Amino acid sequence: MLVIEKLQKDYGDLYGHDNVMLSGTHTHSGPAGYLQFLLFDITSLGFIQETLDAMVEGVYQSIKLAHENMVPGYLYLSSGELLNSSINRSPTSYLYNPEEERKKYLYDTDKTMTLLKIVGQDGTDLGMVNWFAVHPTSMNNTNKLISGDNKGYASQLFEKAMNPPGTLPGQGKFVAAFAQTNCGDVTPNIQGPKCIDTGLPCDLASSTCNGRVEKCIASGPGKNMIDSTRIIGHNQYEKAWELYHDPTAVKLSGSIQFAQQFIDMSNYTVNFADGSSAKTCIPALGYSFAAGTIDGPGAFDFTQGMTNGNPFWNMVSGLLHKPSPEQIACHAPKPILLDTGEINMPYPWHPRIVDTQVGRIGQLAILPVPGEFTTMCGRRFRDHVAATFAAGGLEGMVPVIAGLSNVYTHYVATVDEYQAQRYEAASTIYGPYTCYAYRQQYAYLANAVINGETPPAGPFPPDLSPYLITLLPGVMFDGTTPGSAFGDVVAQPYPLAYTGETVTAKFVSGHPRNDVQLGGTFLTVERQSDAGDWQVVATDASWETRFIWDRVSSLLGTSVATVKWDIPVDTPPGTYRITHTGHHKTLFRGVSQYHGTSDAFKVENGPPENNEIRARRIIRPRQPWWKRIFGL
């Protein structure tokens, strides 16, 4: 809503809820605290204004840039199969779907990547969007740094290949979007789950090791999570590159149309062909929600596949809200752990009003959905919408699910998978008929597109902004130790480094929340040219850099920013340096910018012939507690 409000100040009614689609890649390594329903912000200790402001402004500026750079052009559609990049993380749930239906498909996840190529009328390459179903969870839940995960890495690779040499991430004219689709039960951790303490397979149905979920974890194809991110991202990049250059791609032609409607998903009536009907439910989460997944397990004694509660957790959840008999019956066989839809203290925990939308561009139908559809739910959903278009005279439409769009509502499993009550089913918050409801609703919107009709707007979502709370304190002030200043380098890079090595510099720092550097960077890696000036070769958006901030002393407000640069093997030899830019806050003068620059260092090709560099790395001993508190 905030993005649309900003757009309408610039462009009037040109952009609105009907034709603005915001779809997330669903990286699990992004900033938190930007949604207005309480459950989504618990892990960030509540709502974080800085996160929301940065996201709204970033999306708004991106749309504005696209609008102001519009040119006549052409769109081409292609698709192909991508293997060795995804597996089903709930295969026992998938088996609950009818056998005759499963026989229609070769795999238990969608392996098709669909790509939309965008070129100017003069043949200039402008951009592309592709959709492929895989969770961006190559970076597991031990990661504490912001990352675009495998889809973000794929995007960087594609943009680097299409933009002029030396173009920094996010700065090129060519834009490559690796978008999300029905990824609900799809993991990139293709080595599958194992018990990390024994190396033995986990129990398949419950995803447990000796009855506990904590040690049942799936791993990717790499030697660590960063390497796995690189591999899965590179696989998507290679397939997208192939499809982008597909000579048989279909040129889109025809109308651009859209239809949108807000609906109350907590009270939606589904009508079946035999004349019977069913209803969706007020939101609630089941026991297996707390079990987590093989990408990030939960805790306590929760396991996947729980169809019965237990007295202790029933008592604990009942302290928040005890579900009514009607609510229990509606969600059956899900045992309700959190009756979120009926908890409104201090404000609602889950959305009831959701945004549904269909967009048509010639033969392409984009279906933005407000959640994570499982593989089979997505297949049924696409087939139903395609059949609706065909019945209305639009044969050959290609429906593409744009996952996690406009509002987040957890997962959507089929009614068959719902009976298994693994994580995805336990997180299908509107009950067993949710997938049916979305099929019916999007068929209605497809008919509106076919007939050129504008559906009623429906009930508008509530604005909870006056009620949002945070338990995360703001930045009071930043400080330095005696004799130091913000931006000072407290650990210099070694004077000589080799490609393939990691260079590290540490700076006296302010809190990053003072200014999130929207459109800027907390760091640069710079190379000295033959003319003597310094040219930026990497920023905090680059794959090979990491920016790590640590509060040294909460009492004194002292902080250290660590910049790491993994030197790519194709880095030209030369003289380099690292810089850090940030902002510090004082009690009386507000926020001020600072800048720091490391000493210059040489980079040479190849690994060293001996361990000289590694031997010179200094491991600082852990300081006494009084020094850690006061930052001495």
MOPERA-V819151 format. One record per helix or strand. SS is the DSSP state (~ for helix, > for strand). FROM is the first residue (numbers start at 1). TO is the last residue. If there is no record, write none. Layout:
SS,FROM,TO
SS,FROM,TO
//
This chain:
~,2,14
>,23,23
~,38,44
>,46,46
~,49,68
>,73,81
>,87,88
~,91,94
~,99,102
>,112,120
>,125,131
~,149,162
>,175,179
>,186,187
>,192,195
>,201,201
>,203,203
>,208,209
>,212,212
>,216,219
~,225,244
>,250,251
>,256,264
>,269,271
>,277,279
>,285,286
~,287,291
>,292,293
>,296,297
~,311,320
~,325,331
>,336,338
~,340,342
>,353,361
>,364,368
>,372,373
~,375,391
>,398,402
>,405,405
>,410,412
~,415,418
~,423,426
>,428,428
~,434,451
~,465,467
>,470,470
>,489,491
>,496,498
>,502,509
~,512,514
>,523,528
>,534,539
>,545,553
>,558,566
>,574,586
>,590,597
>,601,604
~,612,615
~,625,630
//
